[in-house]
Amino acid sequence: MSRLPFMTLDSDVVDVVYMTWLVDEALAAPFAPPGARLWSYQGRTPLTVLTYRHGHFGPRWMGPLRRVMPSPLQSNWRLYLAEPLSDAPPVPTVAFVYNVMDSLAHVAGTRLFSDALPSHWPASFDFRVTPDEAIVDIAPGDGSAPRLAARAVRAGEAVLSPLWSGMFHGWSDAVGRLASQDAAVVEVPTVEGAPGRSALATIDLPVDVASVEPLLLDTQTLDCPLLQRLDADPEALCFLLPSVRFSALSERLLRAST
């Protein structure tokens, strides 16, 4: 598919729930592509799980007809790079750890046609946002999706706790740094002994920081083996982005790392 022009995709996304934990940088490093250096502070690096509902996710060329396209749930798990990879554009970049979707058709499509978004199909995927709370419950079953159960409640004041104040200059800076990313990379399989390769996707996600609402994680509800594996701090930085227009702009393979 890399020989064909990339088909720009649009989605009117709603209810984007961000949950971010600080994890051990050394333990998280193997989840990043070859040559990547994670953004970190005192040996800790952010891992964000953002879960949301698409709004008629489909090709831009469809115009108004895009409304017939489905609106799957998606959960995107990502780390943050200190700087872009070689051969990548100089923009804020994340490294995908997992992408989970509740639509088998979308998962099959990404597996067949995308290097940058290899998705996983869980046994069940429950996601609800109400005036009082946000609930995420992903059960992998026998598949390769990650496990996550978490509940966050609406919080009143948008302030940073001491745990996060060392990495960010206030609430708005934290939201902007964690939510506003322009590119994503992921390691792609290569033949044994070949240099590592990465795929790059560029996106447009114009986050309105002023619209973001703070959430507070109920730590008693959290169930996520990956966070335990990465020695995550119990406290999470959580917030809700009510809506945003998402666009997938391009995808390509980067030159092999040496």
Solvent accessible surface area in square Angstrom, and as a share of the most:
residue,aa,sasa,rsa
1,M,127,0.57
2,S,93,0.60
3,R,230,0.84
4,L,107,0.53
5,P,126,0.80
6,F,83,0.35
7,M,101,0.45
8,T,34,0.20
9,L,44,0.22
10,D,1,0.01
11,S,0,0.00
12,D,60,0.31
13,V,4,0.02
14,V,60,0.34
15,D,45,0.23
16,V,4,0.02
17,V,1,0.01
18,Y,1,0.00
19,M,2,0.01
20,T,0,0.00
21,W,1,0.00
22,L,5,0.03
23,V,0,0.00
24,D,38,0.19
25,E,51,0.23
26,A,78,0.61
27,L,83,0.42
28,A,0,0.00
29,A,49,0.38
30,P,105,0.66
31,F,50,0.21
32,A,10,0.08
33,P,5,0.03
34,P,42,0.27
35,G,74,0.71
36,A,27,0.21
37,R,143,0.52
38,L,7,0.04
39,W,41,0.14
40,S,41,0.26
41,Y,89,0.34
42,Q,152,0.68
43,G,37,0.35
44,R,48,0.18
45,T,0,0.00
46,P,0,0.00
47,L,0,0.00
48,T,0,0.00
49,V,2,0.01
50,L,10,0.05
51,T,2,0.01
52,Y,20,0.08
53,R,102,0.37
54,H,2,0.01
55,G,10,0.09
56,H,74,0.33
57,F,21,0.09
58,G,4,0.03
59,P,15,0.09
60,R,120,0.44
61,W,185,0.65
62,M,32,0.14
63,G,36,0.35
64,P,101,0.64
65,L,118,0.59
66,R,24,0.09
67,R,166,0.61
68,V,106,0.61
69,M,55,0.24
70,P,70,0.44
71,S,36,0.23
72,P,8,0.05
73,L,8,0.04
74,Q,7,0.03
75,S,0,0.00
76,N,9,0.04
77,W,0,0.00
78,R,7,0.03
79,L,0,0.00
80,Y,5,0.02
81,L,16,0.08
82,A,41,0.31
83,E,74,0.33
84,P,43,0.27
85,L,18,0.09
86,S,97,0.62
87,D,40,0.21
88,A,19,0.15
89,P,40,0.25
90,P,127,0.80
91,V,44,0.26
92,P,70,0.44
93,T,6,0.04
94,V,2,0.01
95,A,0,0.00
96,F,25,0.11
97,V,24,0.14
98,Y,49,0.19
99,N,1,0.01
100,V,0,0.00
101,M,1,0.00
102,D,56,0.29
103,S,24,0.15
104,L,97,0.48
105,A,79,0.61
106,H,31,0.14
107,V,11,0.06
108,A,43,0.33
109,G,25,0.24
110,T,18,0.10
111,R,128,0.47
112,L,129,0.64
113,F,120,0.50
114,S,26,0.17
115,D,64,0.33
116,A,1,0.01
117,L,35,0.17
118,P,45,0.28
119,S,0,0.00
120,H,26,0.12
121,W,126,0.44
122,P,8,0.05
123,A,76,0.59
124,S,59,0.38
125,F,25,0.11
126,D,53,0.28
127,F,15,0.06
128,R,123,0.45
129,V,37,0.21
130,T,53,0.31
131,P,118,0.74
132,D,105,0.55
133,E,36,0.16
134,A,1,0.01
135,I,33,0.17
136,V,2,0.01
137,D,49,0.25
138,I,0,0.00
139,A,30,0.23
140,P,31,0.19
141,G,50,0.48
142,D,162,0.84
143,G,46,0.45
144,S,69,0.45
145,A,7,0.06
146,P,12,0.07
147,R,65,0.24
148,L,1,0.00
149,A,14,0.11
150,A,4,0.03
151,R,80,0.29
152,A,0,0.00
153,V,40,0.23
154,R,81,0.29
155,A,33,0.25
156,G,81,0.78
157,E,127,0.57
158,A,40,0.31
159,V,92,0.53
160,L,31,0.16
161,S,34,0.22
162,P,124,0.78
163,L,63,0.31
164,W,2,0.01
165,S,62,0.40
166,G,40,0.39
167,M,20,0.09
168,F,6,0.02
169,H,175,0.78
170,G,35,0.33
171,W,35,0.12
172,S,71,0.46
173,D,41,0.21
174,A,0,0.00
175,V,0,0.00
176,G,20,0.19
177,R,102,0.37
178,L,0,0.00
179,A,0,0.00
180,S,45,0.29
181,Q,12,0.05
182,D,59,0.31
183,A,0,0.00
184,A,1,0.01
185,V,0,0.00
186,V,18,0.11
187,E,91,0.41
188,V,15,0.09
189,P,133,0.84
190,T,59,0.34
191,V,116,0.67
192,E,180,0.81
193,G,81,0.78
194,A,39,0.30
195,P,75,0.47
196,G,20,0.20
197,R,73,0.27
198,S,7,0.04
199,A,0,0.00
200,L,4,0.02
201,A,15,0.12
202,T,28,0.16
203,I,26,0.13
204,D,66,0.34
205,L,25,0.12
206,P,81,0.51
207,V,24,0.14
208,D,81,0.42
209,V,47,0.27
210,A,98,0.76
211,S,40,0.26
212,V,14,0.08
213,E,60,0.27
214,P,20,0.13
215,L,11,0.06
216,L,112,0.56
217,L,12,0.06
218,D,41,0.21
219,T,66,0.38
220,Q,165,0.73
221,T,48,0.28
222,L,53,0.26
223,D,62,0.32
224,C,4,0.02
225,P,73,0.46
226,L,14,0.07
227,L,6,0.03
228,Q,146,0.65
229,R,162,0.59
230,L,3,0.02
231,D,82,0.42
232,A,25,0.19
233,D,33,0.17
234,P,102,0.64
235,E,70,0.31
236,A,14,0.11
237,L,12,0.06
238,C,2,0.01
239,F,1,0.00
240,L,4,0.02
241,L,0,0.00
242,P,46,0.29
243,S,67,0.43
244,V,14,0.08
245,R,113,0.41
246,F,32,0.13
247,S,5,0.03
248,A,16,0.12
249,L,73,0.36
250,S,44,0.28
251,E,45,0.20
252,R,105,0.38
253,L,63,0.31
254,L,4,0.02
255,R,166,0.61
256,A,42,0.32
257,S,40,0.26
258,T,182,1.06
